[in-house]
Amino acid sequence: MTLFEELKWRGLIYNVTDDAIIDKINKGEVTFYLGADPTGDSLHVGHLLVYLFAKRLEAAGNKPIFLIGGATGSIGDPKPGSERQLLSAEVTKHNAECLYAQVKNLFPAILVNNFDWTHNLDVLSFLRNYGKFFNVNYMINKETVKARLDTGISYTEFSYQILQAMDFEHLFSEYHCTLQIGGQDQWGNITSGLELIRKLHGENAEAYGITVPLLLKSDGTKFGKSEGGSVWLDPKKTSPYHFYQFWINTPDADVIKCLKQFTFLSVEKISEIEKSFNEAPHLRVAQKALAASITELIHGKEGLEQALKITEALFSGKVNELSLEEVEMAFGAMPQVEAPSELSLIDALVLCGGAQSKREAREFITNGAVLVNGTQEKSLEASVSATNAIGGKYTIIRRGKKNYYLLKH
């Protein structure tokens, strides 16, 4: 199976501008680029597919360039609904540094910033040297622009596709970059770049584009969102544990597709997992393989081990084996109840919402339904205190199998 055949098997090819690029990437002889505007300080899993696509191309010998849109990000790619809020130079710079660090963790790449070749360009040169090559009728038929014609679009955002086309032409000229990759929503921007290259370098100039499908769940909703919002690659924004949990909870209808698209497991291994999954879906072998593979890829072995440790501790109830950091990682998103340094377990249950009344709290305790820091407590005289808290800070109460409550002393 060639590289391109495997990419198609994995469902990673949405569109290709010219089939001539297929043999070139199979041979590992292409310099390609992908870009990101620094509108935030972290990528999230909704962005991840195209970056893993780039990693696959790089692993086959092709040479990646990662472009940060210091210029394009300062004006904004048109959104379907409204104008983007402009960011300050300081925020843009900070975001760019964060994105560079994340991409370098995924694959080695030449790092460039389009601010470097645009910030000294005066308006007359922009209009004469680039603007004259773009037909307005052509530009307004781009999907991202067309979606805004009814509600209105500023000239600033309208000109975005010209700036991105300039990026491709610059990298073509300076780095012999002949391929741009992106999500399917970037097709219009990619083809604008190809048009500019051919107008400036001749119709025989070899340049290409490949787009990756935008991933939707089987129910049609946007991929990359959890109940708490976006799932980030930055461990400070989404911990390795919560990152792992996002993938382990992948619906059965989506999990094999995600295994193909998001992991580097071999075709044979995925086929083997799929067979086992179809025979016994309740064992969730596919979800476990997916979560482990992608968590280790993004957060390393240490991050995966931490995620597995927390998962096992919560499943078994042995939360006393967690460190203070791991408790904060596992329960950080949960509301924390401020508690005195010592109080009765009955009062603690009522305080945290684990029981509606002291009478109900007593019933839960005597029935053996309450665990304090992983230990079952059946005494009505029991208390919780900072002395016995994890790290001297947290008491974790579990009522039943799944109801956890966090007291902060």
C-alpha positions as CSV (number, residue, x, y, z in Angstrom):
1,M,0.0,0.0,0.0
2,T,1.5,3.4,-1.0
3,L,1.4,6.4,1.3
4,F,-1.5,8.0,-0.7
5,E,-3.4,4.7,-0.7
6,E,-3.1,4.5,3.1
7,L,-4.2,8.1,3.5
8,K,-7.3,7.4,1.5
9,W,-7.9,4.2,3.5
10,R,-7.7,6.3,6.6
11,G,-10.3,8.7,5.2
12,L,-7.8,11.6,5.2
13,I,-8.2,12.8,1.6
14,Y,-11.0,15.2,0.9
15,N,-9.8,16.9,-2.3
16,V,-6.7,17.1,-4.5
17,T,-6.0,19.9,-7.0
18,D,-4.0,17.7,-9.4
19,D,-3.3,13.9,-9.2
20,A,0.3,14.7,-10.3
21,I,1.1,15.4,-6.6
22,I,0.3,11.8,-5.6
23,D,3.5,10.2,-7.0
24,K,5.6,13.0,-5.6
25,I,4.4,12.6,-2.0
26,N,4.7,8.8,-2.3
27,K,8.4,9.3,-3.2
28,G,8.9,11.7,-0.3
29,E,10.2,14.5,-2.4
30,V,7.8,17.4,-1.7
31,T,8.2,20.5,0.5
32,F,4.8,21.3,1.8
33,Y,3.3,23.8,4.2
34,L,0.4,24.2,6.6
35,G,-0.5,27.3,8.5
36,A,-2.3,28.5,11.5
37,D,-3.4,32.0,12.6
38,P,-2.4,32.7,16.2
39,T,-6.0,33.6,17.3
40,G,-5.5,31.4,20.4
41,D,-2.7,30.1,22.5
42,S,-3.4,26.4,21.9
43,L,-4.6,24.0,19.2
44,H,-7.5,21.8,20.1
45,V,-8.5,18.3,18.8
46,G,-10.7,19.9,16.1
47,H,-7.5,21.2,14.6
48,L,-5.5,18.0,15.0
49,L,-6.4,16.0,11.9
50,V,-4.5,18.2,9.5
51,Y,-1.4,18.3,11.8
52,L,-1.3,14.5,12.0
53,F,-1.7,14.4,8.2
54,A,1.4,16.6,8.0
55,K,3.2,14.3,10.4
56,R,2.4,11.3,8.1
57,L,3.8,13.2,5.1
58,E,6.9,14.1,7.1
59,A,7.4,10.5,8.2
60,A,7.4,9.5,4.6
61,G,10.3,11.9,3.8
62,N,8.4,15.0,2.7
63,K,9.6,18.3,4.2
64,P,7.1,20.4,6.3
65,I,7.0,24.1,6.7
66,F,4.8,25.4,9.5
67,L,3.6,29.0,8.9
68,I,2.2,31.2,11.7
69,G,-0.1,33.9,10.4
70,G,1.3,36.8,12.3
71,A,-0.1,39.0,9.4
72,T,-3.2,37.1,8.4
73,G,-4.0,36.5,12.1
74,S,-4.0,40.2,12.7
75,I,-7.0,40.6,10.3
76,G,-8.8,37.3,10.6
77,D,-10.0,34.6,8.2
78,P,-13.7,35.3,7.5
79,K,-16.0,33.4,9.8
80,P,-19.4,32.4,8.5
81,G,-21.3,34.6,10.9
82,S,-19.5,37.7,11.9
83,E,-16.2,39.7,11.9
84,R,-13.4,38.5,14.1
85,Q,-12.2,40.6,17.0
86,L,-8.8,42.1,16.2
87,L,-5.9,41.0,18.5
88,S,-3.1,43.1,19.8
89,A,0.5,42.6,18.6
90,E,1.5,41.3,22.1
91,V,-1.3,38.7,22.2
92,T,-0.6,37.6,18.6
93,K,3.1,37.2,19.5
94,H,2.4,35.2,22.6
95,N,-0.1,32.9,20.8
96,A,2.4,32.3,18.0
97,E,5.1,31.2,20.4
98,C,2.7,28.7,22.1
99,L,1.6,27.2,18.7
100,Y,5.2,26.9,17.5
101,A,6.0,24.9,20.7
102,Q,3.0,22.5,20.2
103,V,3.8,21.9,16.5
104,K,7.5,21.2,17.3
105,N,6.3,18.6,19.7
106,L,4.5,16.8,16.9
107,F,7.0,16.9,14.0
108,P,10.2,18.8,13.0
109,A,9.4,21.6,10.6
110,I,10.8,24.9,9.2
111,L,9.0,27.6,11.2
112,V,8.0,30.8,9.4
113,N,5.8,33.8,10.1
114,N,4.1,35.7,7.3
115,F,4.4,38.9,9.2
116,D,8.1,38.9,8.2
117,W,7.4,39.4,4.5
118,T,4.3,41.5,4.7
119,H,4.8,44.1,7.4
120,N,7.0,46.4,5.3
121,L,4.7,46.2,2.2
122,D,3.1,49.5,1.4
123,V,-0.5,49.7,0.2
124,L,0.4,50.8,-3.4
125,S,2.8,47.9,-3.8
126,F,0.2,45.5,-2.4
127,L,-2.4,46.7,-4.9
128,R,-0.1,46.9,-7.9
129,N,1.9,43.7,-7.3
130,Y,-0.8,41.4,-6.0
131,G,-4.3,43.0,-6.0
132,K,-4.3,43.3,-9.8
133,F,-4.2,39.5,-10.1
134,F,-7.4,38.9,-8.2
135,N,-10.8,39.2,-9.9
136,V,-13.5,40.4,-7.6
137,N,-16.1,38.1,-9.1
138,Y,-13.8,35.2,-8.5
139,M,-13.1,36.3,-4.9
140,I,-16.8,36.7,-3.9
141,N,-17.6,33.1,-5.1
142,K,-15.3,31.6,-2.4
143,E,-17.3,29.8,0.2
144,T,-16.0,31.8,3.1
145,V,-16.9,35.1,1.4
146,K,-20.1,34.0,-0.1
147,A,-21.4,33.0,3.3
148,R,-21.0,36.6,4.5
149,L,-22.5,38.5,1.6
150,D,-25.9,38.8,3.2
151,T,-24.7,39.9,6.6
152,G,-21.8,42.0,5.2
153,I,-18.0,41.6,5.2
154,S,-15.3,44.2,5.7
155,Y,-12.7,44.9,3.1
156,T,-10.1,43.8,5.7
157,E,-11.5,40.2,5.9
158,F,-12.3,40.2,2.2
159,S,-8.6,40.7,1.5
160,Y,-7.6,37.7,3.7
161,Q,-7.4,35.3,0.7
162,I,-5.0,37.6,-1.1
163,L,-2.6,37.6,1.9
164,Q,-2.8,33.8,2.2
165,A,-2.2,33.4,-1.5
166,M,0.9,35.6,-1.1
167,D,2.1,33.2,1.6
168,F,2.0,30.2,-0.8
169,E,3.7,32.3,-3.6
170,H,6.4,33.4,-1.1
171,L,7.2,29.9,0.1
172,F,7.1,28.6,-3.5
173,S,9.7,31.2,-4.5
174,E,11.9,31.1,-1.4
175,Y,11.7,27.4,-0.2
176,H,10.5,25.6,-3.4
177,C,7.4,24.7,-1.5
178,T,5.0,23.1,-4.0
179,L,2.2,21.9,-1.8
180,Q,-0.3,23.4,0.7
181,I,-2.4,21.3,2.9
182,G,-5.4,22.3,5.0
183,G,-8.9,21.5,6.1
184,Q,-11.6,21.3,3.5
185,D,-12.8,24.8,4.4
186,Q,-9.4,26.1,3.2
187,W,-10.0,25.0,-0.4
188,G,-10.7,28.5,-1.6
189,N,-7.6,30.0,0.0
190,I,-5.4,27.2,-1.4
191,T,-6.7,27.6,-4.9
192,S,-6.2,31.4,-4.7
193,G,-2.5,30.7,-3.9
194,L,-2.2,28.4,-6.9
195,E,-3.7,31.0,-9.2
196,L,-1.3,33.6,-8.0
197,I,1.7,31.3,-8.4
198,R,0.7,30.5,-12.0
199,K,0.1,34.2,-12.9
200,L,3.5,35.2,-11.5
201,H,5.6,32.1,-12.5
202,G,3.8,30.8,-15.6
203,E,1.0,28.3,-16.3
204,N,3.6,25.4,-16.0
205,A,4.5,26.2,-12.5
206,E,4.1,23.0,-10.4
207,A,2.1,23.7,-7.3
208,Y,-0.6,21.7,-5.6
209,G,-3.2,21.6,-2.8
210,I,-4.6,18.8,-0.7
211,T,-7.5,19.2,1.7
212,V,-8.4,17.0,4.7
213,P,-12.0,16.4,5.7
214,L,-13.5,18.4,8.6
215,L,-14.4,15.7,11.1
216,L,-17.9,15.5,12.3
217,K,-19.4,13.0,14.7
218,S,-21.8,10.4,13.4
219,D,-24.7,12.5,14.6
220,G,-23.5,15.5,12.5
221,T,-22.2,17.6,15.4
222,K,-18.8,19.3,15.4
223,F,-15.9,17.1,16.6
224,G,-13.5,18.3,19.2
225,K,-16.1,19.5,21.7
226,S,-16.8,18.0,25.1
227,E,-19.5,19.1,27.6
228,G,-16.9,21.5,29.0
229,G,-16.0,23.1,25.7
230,S,-13.0,22.5,23.4
231,V,-10.5,19.8,24.2
232,W,-7.1,21.5,24.0
233,L,-3.6,20.1,23.4
234,D,-2.1,22.4,26.1
235,P,-2.1,20.3,29.3
236,K,-2.7,23.4,31.3
237,K,-6.0,23.9,29.5
238,T,-7.0,20.2,29.2
239,S,-5.2,17.8,31.5
240,P,-3.9,14.5,30.1
241,Y,-6.5,12.8,32.2
242,H,-9.4,14.7,30.7
243,F,-7.8,14.5,27.3
244,Y,-7.8,10.7,27.7
245,Q,-11.4,10.7,28.9
246,F,-12.5,12.6,25.8
247,W,-11.2,9.8,23.6
248,I,-12.2,6.9,25.8
249,N,-15.8,8.2,25.6
250,T,-15.8,8.1,21.7
251,P,-19.1,6.7,20.6
252,D,-19.1,3.2,19.1
253,A,-20.2,4.6,15.7
254,D,-17.1,6.9,15.5
255,V,-14.3,4.9,17.1
256,I,-13.0,2.9,14.2
257,K,-12.9,6.0,12.0
258,C,-11.0,7.9,14.7
259,L,-8.6,5.0,15.1
260,K,-7.8,5.3,11.4
261,Q,-7.5,9.0,11.3
262,F,-5.9,9.9,14.6
263,T,-3.5,7.1,15.4
264,F,-0.4,5.7,13.8
265,L,-1.4,2.2,14.5
266,S,-0.8,0.0,11.4
267,V,-3.5,-1.0,9.0
268,E,-3.2,-4.6,10.2
269,K,-3.4,-3.6,13.9
270,I,-6.5,-1.4,13.3
271,S,-8.2,-4.3,11.4
272,E,-7.4,-6.6,14.3
273,I,-8.8,-4.2,16.8
274,E,-11.9,-3.6,14.6
275,K,-12.6,-7.4,14.5
276,S,-12.3,-7.7,18.3
277,F,-14.5,-4.6,18.8
278,N,-17.2,-5.9,16.5
279,E,-17.2,-9.3,18.4
280,A,-17.4,-7.7,21.8
281,P,-18.1,-3.9,21.7
282,H,-18.9,-3.9,25.5
283,L,-15.1,-4.5,26.2
284,R,-14.4,-1.1,24.5
285,V,-11.0,-2.4,23.1
286,A,-11.2,0.2,20.3
287,Q,-11.8,3.1,22.6
288,K,-9.0,2.0,24.9
289,A,-6.6,1.7,22.0
290,L,-7.6,5.1,20.6
291,A,-7.3,6.9,23.9
292,A,-4.0,5.4,24.8
293,S,-2.4,6.0,21.4
294,I,-3.5,9.6,21.0
295,T,-2.8,10.6,24.6
296,E,0.7,9.2,24.4
297,L,1.3,11.0,21.1
298,I,0.3,14.4,22.5
299,H,1.3,14.1,26.2
300,G,4.0,11.4,26.1
301,K,4.3,8.2,28.1
302,E,4.3,10.1,31.4
303,G,1.0,11.8,30.5
304,L,-0.6,8.6,29.5
305,E,0.6,6.8,32.7
306,Q,-0.9,9.6,34.8
307,A,-4.2,9.5,32.9
308,L,-4.4,5.7,33.3
309,K,-3.5,5.9,37.0
310,I,-6.3,8.5,37.7
311,T,-8.8,6.5,35.6
312,E,-8.1,3.3,37.5
313,A,-8.2,5.1,40.9
314,L,-11.6,6.6,40.1
315,F,-12.9,3.2,38.8
316,S,-11.7,1.3,41.9
317,G,-12.4,4.1,44.4
318,K,-8.8,4.1,45.6
319,V,-8.4,7.8,45.3
320,N,-6.1,7.8,48.3
321,E,-3.4,6.6,45.9
322,L,-3.5,9.9,44.0
323,S,-1.1,12.7,44.6
324,L,-2.3,16.2,45.3
325,E,-1.5,17.2,41.6
326,E,-3.5,14.2,40.3
327,V,-6.5,15.0,42.5
328,E,-6.5,18.5,41.1
329,M,-6.2,17.1,37.6
330,A,-9.0,14.6,38.1
331,F,-11.4,16.9,40.0
332,G,-10.3,20.3,38.9
333,A,-13.4,20.9,36.8
334,M,-15.7,19.8,39.7
335,P,-17.2,22.4,42.0
336,Q,-15.1,22.5,45.2
337,V,-16.9,23.1,48.5
338,E,-15.0,25.1,51.1
339,A,-15.0,23.2,54.4
340,P,-13.7,23.8,57.9
341,S,-10.6,22.0,59.1
342,E,-12.7,19.4,60.8
343,L,-16.4,18.4,60.6
344,S,-18.6,15.3,61.0
345,L,-19.0,13.1,57.9
346,I,-22.8,13.6,58.2
347,D,-22.4,17.4,58.0
348,A,-19.8,17.0,55.2
349,L,-22.3,14.9,53.1
350,V,-24.9,17.6,53.5
351,L,-22.4,20.4,52.8
352,C,-21.2,19.0,49.6
353,G,-24.6,18.0,48.3
354,G,-24.0,14.2,48.7
355,A,-27.2,14.1,50.9
356,Q,-30.2,16.2,51.1
357,S,-30.5,16.0,54.8
358,K,-28.7,14.6,57.9
359,R,-31.3,11.8,58.0
360,E,-30.4,10.8,54.4
361,A,-26.7,11.1,55.2
362,R,-27.0,8.7,58.1
363,E,-28.8,6.2,55.8
364,F,-26.0,6.4,53.2
365,I,-23.4,5.9,55.8
366,T,-25.0,2.9,57.6
367,N,-25.7,1.2,54.3
368,G,-22.0,1.4,53.4
369,A,-22.6,3.7,50.4
370,V,-20.0,6.3,51.5
371,L,-16.2,6.2,50.9
372,V,-13.9,8.9,52.3
373,N,-10.6,9.2,50.4
374,G,-11.1,5.7,49.1
375,T,-12.0,4.0,52.4
376,Q,-15.5,2.9,53.2
377,E,-16.9,4.6,56.3
378,K,-19.9,3.1,58.1
379,S,-19.6,4.9,61.5
380,L,-22.0,7.6,62.2
381,E,-19.4,9.1,64.5
382,A,-16.9,9.5,61.7
383,S,-15.4,12.9,60.8
384,V,-13.3,14.4,58.0
385,S,-10.4,16.7,58.6
386,A,-7.5,18.5,57.1
387,T,-5.2,16.2,59.0
388,N,-6.4,13.2,57.0
389,A,-6.9,15.1,53.8
390,I,-4.9,14.4,50.6
391,G,-2.0,16.7,50.6
392,G,-3.5,18.3,53.7
393,K,-6.0,20.0,51.4
394,Y,-8.7,17.8,49.8
395,T,-11.2,15.3,51.1
396,I,-12.8,13.2,48.4
397,I,-16.2,11.7,49.3
398,R,-17.8,9.1,47.0
399,R,-21.4,8.1,47.4
400,G,-22.4,5.0,45.5
401,K,-20.4,4.1,42.4
402,K,-20.1,7.3,40.5
403,N,-21.0,10.3,42.7
404,Y,-17.9,12.1,43.8
405,Y,-17.7,15.3,45.9
406,L,-14.6,17.4,46.7
407,L,-14.1,19.2,50.0
408,K,-11.3,21.8,50.2
409,H,-10.0,22.4,53.8
